[in-house]
Amino acid sequence: MSPQPERRQITGFSNPTVKYLRSLREKKHRKAAGKFLAEGLRLLTDARECGHLPEMLVMASGRGPHPLLDTLEREVLAAGGDVIETSPDILSKITGKANPQAVAGVFAEFDTSLAALNRGKAKIWLVAQALRDPGNLGTMLRTGDAVGAGGLILIDDCADPFSVEAVRASMGAIFTQHVAQARWEEFLPWLRSGEGQLVAASLRDAVPYRAAPYQTPCYILVGNESQGLPEEYEMACDLRVTMPMMGRADSLNAAVAGAVLAYEVLAALDS
Amino acid sequence: MSPQPERRQITGFSNPTVKYLRSLREKKHRKAAGKFLAEGLRLLTDARECGHLPEMLVMASGRGPHPLLDTLEREVLAAGGDVIETSPDILSKITGKANPQAVAGVFAEFDTSLAALNRGKAKIWLVAQALRDPGNLGTMLRTGDAVGAGGLILIDDCADPFSVEAVRASMGAIFTQHVAQARWEEFLPWLRSGEGQLVAASLRDAVPYRAAPYQTPCYILVGNESQGLPEEYEMACDLRVTMPMMGRADSLNAAVAGAVLAYEVLAALDS
């Protein structure tokens, strides 16, 4: 009989596994390894229920027993993954948080090609161009989950959707929303090769966002936090809509603009 | 004739003014001084146009001439304020940003008592309870400006609205939106002493947020990022509304929830 796979203990900061885990907080190391970190029992449970088990599960020692964590540990070991127990201090170094959640997991990054995207699966897709803030990116994933979107398509140079900050802000939606990454020059022909209305939140030549003629499937495009969308991109859209701006500001936070628009589209397509 | 007030040069990191400015990145020092930092020419220009001049203006040396900055400098000096020129390195230490904007200003904190709030001034007010993230707080200020809200009322222990992060995320709305801070026990009697419908984004005993019976003036209450609103607070509301949650998540980012609801209220009150 082969030995039962079991939990390993790690106690030193200089342990190679700890170094590897810490390295995943940096984009270049994530890309080299093709892995990313997600933390928290709730998030890992969401991931598991969506069919994603971590390859490596890291738990803080001294935690109380928890049935969901026990299940997770058993399944990770059964799938041939690693389960590691370490001190809360080391876990805090790994996640970069002073008070880390009691558990974190390492996952393989997903295929983010447009080709992997099943465009028939949803009526709403979110599209972000040059979105630089990982918190905004994660928030858009979370909003996408809430409005029943299929996923988030990241155009041009965006924040890394697999960064700890984006994964955290997504509140688990990184596992429910499809993420694709593409240059605008790839995205537009891909979009036009099938059905889809491209809608931009815009200030140029736009109609009011309430009761605009939204069509399904609807691709909702928001632009960079400080520059907005390039004019050329806006002009390629099928519909440009604008939200009231009653004060001095001429724009909303990118994730907020996407959400207000997405909820309007959801209501319009449902009615 | 008295000498013309003029710009001072500061070159050393250990200069007491630099130390003072850096200290304003910490809440306890802000509270002790009653001052806060805001950065960027656009933000400072917005502030000026709203009647707020910085007491101290700090500029990076080597910047090109700019008419708006020249105006600002002249007005600050005329009002008896300080104008300081320093190196981009020192400015970056002050603002905590690798690539700081070329200018920052020190402002006196505003009166955040409920008593100072002119409740007749607007039809919409945003209210946040135990909002912990300064980025969310600033984003709510920005949204408030966009929907024509009067301001943001912070209930219980929230992030500091005068933190560099909140001011930055507000994109200038810290100068257009009234900010008040109060405990729930103060807020509720204050609210009930005048007109106002208190509306919560809620999952409990709630009606759909679309076409709910909103009334003016409408106070839109959102809860803490991870806990939501205490049940007691929700029960004290005049109206509880819920947004569709089509996916696995049961909530939105707090600033997003506030914005989706605020835009719905704006549309309802206008129609």
Interface residues (C-beta under 8 A of the other chain):
Chain A: D46 E49 C50 G135 T139 R142 T143 G144 D145 A146 V147 G148 A169 M171 G172 A173 T176 R210 M243 P244 M245 M246 G247 R248 A249 S251 L252 N253 A255 V256 A259 V260 Y263 L266 A267
Chain B: D46 E49 C50 G135 T139 R142 T143 G144 D145 A146 V147 G148 A169 M171 G172 A173 T176 R210 M243 P244 M245 M246 G247 R248 A249 S251 L252 N253 A255 V256 A259 V260 Y263 L266 A267
